[in-house]
């Protein structure tokens, strides 16, 4: 009963503003850029390794 009475005195709830952290956003952009560069470098290395593997394979086929 006391709880029901207390509910009448409760005020209305308000939403909070969204928090925007420019430093965190900038750091996220920097990190994403670094990851893209690293991924591009890894892909380039894989392509070069594959080309080298093809070259070795073709040399082996010629000698057989």
Secondary structure, DSSP 4 states (H G I P E B T S, - for coil): -HHHHHHTT-----PPPPP--HHHHHHHHHHHHHHHHHHHHHHHHHHHHHHHHHHHHHHHHHH-
